[in-house]
């Protein structure tokens, strides 16, 4: 469905020097620096997948999305999406995709949301019956009924983002690009957006490419992660595989009434009165075995087992790949 092969994109940036003399010299001879935004990017995405496309700022995420949506032309490489080359067949291609940028709007600021939707209907040439069916579905799923006649400038951030997602889906796209869809949203709005994305993916087999710095979005939605850094694909795998690789240790915290005089065969991270925290290598010890051994040393009254958060795992990934 989506095939990128050996995509490269470079930017030429003017190097401005300080000082009057240097500024005068640069009028005659300018120096430039080449930035490798994308360096041999290759991956395939199947129909109905939700992909978490992640990486630090400047990694090349937005450049990739712009090429895939037909906004940018790569220097080299091939991109085949739904049988189209996005930048060559853009008019035909954009009918099949929806794009939501968290910090940009496709809605008209001073007019009611519904007026913007009818304008988008005409732009995409959506048949009236199909438009009304989609509008009713999206209004119900995203709880837009009370705000359709409200000017966009009067909406809260959460309301506006739900309207943006609906706008991107009115023409029944097969692929949805989401760039920071929950940026700045409160907890309730985030949950609503995540729930809707999962439902629409399941019901319509919609392929979704999600770029975000909110790892909770990735954990809630994506089953596969593509990590990009310094313009290169560094990792392409499932979230469970990622967790397995970086969560060999779990933290067990025990609250106890009394402690017996016996050796503890595990690494103690911290210990206070009636409480101890231990690091356990789960590749060598099962949790049940660990608890059984610890019960011989402590009169346990409470116990908790903590798995490392997805944010910590991603930070370790960044460190491993030095990005």
N, C-alpha and C positions, 0 to 999 in steps of 0.2 A: 504493500500500500504506500509506504513512504520509504524511499531508497536514496540515501546520500552516499556518494563515493568520491573520496579524495578531494573534498571541497577545501579550497584555499582562498583566503581573502586577506590582502595587505592594505594598510593605510599609510600614506605618506604625510608626516607631520613636520611642519616648519619649525626649525630650531632657532628661536629668537635669543639673541645675545644681549647682555646688559652693556650700557655705556653708549655715549654719543658716537664715538668712532666706530664701534662694532655695528651700531645700527646703520650708519652710513655705508659701511662695507657690505652689509647684507642686502642693500639696495642693488648692488652690482652682482654679488655672488651669494645666493641663498644656500643654506645647508639644511638638509632634510634628514629625518630619521624614519626608518621603515618599521612599522608595527605589524607583527604577524598576528592578526586578530583570529584567524582560523588556519590551522596547519594540518592538512590531510585528514579532514573529518569524514568518517565513514560509519554509518549505522543504518539498520533497517528497523521499521516499526510496523507491526501488524494491526489489522483492523480491530477496534475495540480495546486496545491497550491504553492504560493511563501511565504515561512516562513522566517521572520526575527528572527534569533536566536541570542539574544543579552545578554550582561552582561559585567562587568568590567574585566580587566586583571586578570587571575587566577581563573575565575569563574567556568571553566569546559567546555567551548565551544569547544576548540580544542580537548579535550579528547573525548567528545561526537562524534564529526565528525570523529575522528580516529577509534572509535568503529564502527560507522555506515558505514565506508568505508572498514572495515575489517583489518585495520592496528593493532589495539589493541584488546586484549581479556579482557572482563570485569571480575571482581571477581565473580559477581553473576548477575542474571537477564536474561531476554530473549530479543532478537532483531530479528524481522522477517521483512525483506524487500524484496518485490517482491517474497516471498516464500523461500528466502534464509536466512541462518544464516551467516552473512558476514565473520566472521573469520573461519568458518568451511568449507564453500564452496567458497573460495575466487576467485579461477580461473574462475569458472562459473559466479560468482556474478559480478566481475569487468567489464564484458562485457556490463553490463546494467547501469553503472554509469560513470559520468565524474566528475573530481575533479580539481579545480583551486585554488591554494594557492598563495596569492598575493606576497609573498616573496620567493617562490620557483618556479623552472621552470621544465617543462617536455620537453622542446625543447633543442636540442643540440647546444651548444654555438657557435661553429666555423663553422657550416654548414648553408647553406641557409634554410629558413623556410620551403620551399617546400620539401626539403630532409627529414626534421624531420617529416613532415606529411606522407610521403611515408613509413618511418620507423614505424610510429604508425599504418598505414594501415596494415602492415605485422604483427605487434604485436597483434592487435585485430582481424586479419584475416577478414578484411572488403572486400567484393567482389568489384572488380574494378569499375563496373558500379555504385554501391551505393556510393563508395568513391568519384568518379568524380562528381556525382550529389550533394553530401553533400559539397564537396570542392567548387563547383561553387556557391552554395547558400551562404555559409559562406564568401567566397571571396567578393561577392556582398554586403551582409548585413553589413559586418564589414569593408568594403573598404580596402581590403588587396592586390588588384591587383598589386600595384606598389612596394610591399615589399616582395613578395613571394620568390624572388630570392636573397634577401639580407641576409647575415649572421646575426644570432640572436644578436651577440655582437654589431652590428652596428645600432640596432633599438633604437628608443626612448622608454621611459617607457610606454607611451600610446600605441605605435605600438606593443610593446612586449605583453602587456596585452591583446590586441585584438587578437593577434596570439595565446596566451595561451587559451583563451576562445574557439577559433575555434578548437584548438587541442583537447580540452576536448569533443567536440561535433561531431567529424568526424565519430565516430562509432555508432551514433544514440543512445545515452544513454537515459534511461527513467527518470533518476534522475541526477541532477547537484548540486554538493556541491561547493559553492563559499565562499572562505575565504579571506576577504578584497580585493575584485576584483578591487576596484578603488583607492587603497592606492597610494598616491603620484602622481595621475593623475591631469592634468590641467582640467579646467572647460569644455572645448570642448570635451576632451576624455571621461570624466565622462558621459556627456550627450549621447555620442555615445554608450557607453557600456550599460547604463541604457535603452536606446531605444531598443537596440538589445535584451536585456534580456526579456523585456516585449513582444516583437514581437515573439521570439522563444517560450516563454511560451504559448502565445495565439495560435500560429500556430500548435505546436506539442504537446500541453498539457504536456509540460515538467515540472516535479516537481522540485522546486528549494529551497534549504536550504541556506540561506544567513547569514553569520556571518560577522559583520562589526562594527566599532566604528563610522562610518560616518552615522549619523542619517538621513541625506538627502537621502542616498541610501535606507534606510528603508522606509522613507516617500514616495519615488517615486515608490518603487517596491512592498513592502510587504503589504498584507491585514491583515495578522495575525502575532502576535508577541509572541515569547516564551522568557521569561526573566529568566535567570539562575544566581544564586549567591551563592557562597560558596558551590557549588556542588548540589544545590537543585533548582527545578523548583519553581519559585516564582510567576509567572504570565503567563497565557496562554489566550490570547484574541485578539480581532480585534483592529486595530488602531483607528477606530471611538470610540469604547468603552473606549479606553485609553484616548483619547482626552476629552471625555465627563466627565470622572472621574476627570481629572486634569486641566480642563479649565473652571471651574465654574466662574472665573473672567476674564473679558476683560478690556483692557485699551482703554479709549476714550480720544483722544486729540482734543481740540477745540482751534481754533484761532478766536478771536472776535474783533470787532471794539469798542464796548462799553459794559459795564457790568451794569446790573440793580440791584437795591437794593432789593434782594430777597434771602431767604435761599436756599442753595444747599443741596438737600437730599442725596447726594452721597459722598463717600470718595474721598477727593482731595489728590492726591499723590504729585503733584508739581504745582506751579503757578508762572508765570512770567508776565511781562507786555504784555497784549493782548494774553495770552496763558495759558491754564489750562489743566492739565492731571488728569483724574479721574479713579478710579477702580470701575467696575460695576459687581455685582453678577447677572449673566444672568439666574440663577435658580429662581430669585425673580423678575427680571425686564427684559422686552423685550427691545431690542435696540431701536426700533421705539418709545416706550414709553419714554425711557430715553432722546432721542434726542428732542422729543416734549416738555418735561419738561425743558430741558436746553435752548431751544429756547425762553422760557419765561424769562430766566435770562440773556441771552447773545444775542447780535447782532452778530450771527455767520457768519464768512466769509469762514471758512474751517473746516473740521472735518475728523478724521480718526479713525478707529476701528482696534485694533491690537489683534491678537490671539497669545497666547504663542507658542514659537517655540517647535518643537519636542525634541530638545536638552534639553530645560528647563524641559520638562515633564519627560524625562528619568532621569535627575538629581534628580528630586523629587522622582521618583521611587526608585532610589538607596538610597536616604535618608530614605524613608519610610521603606525599608527592611534592612537598616543599612549594606549596602555592598559597 
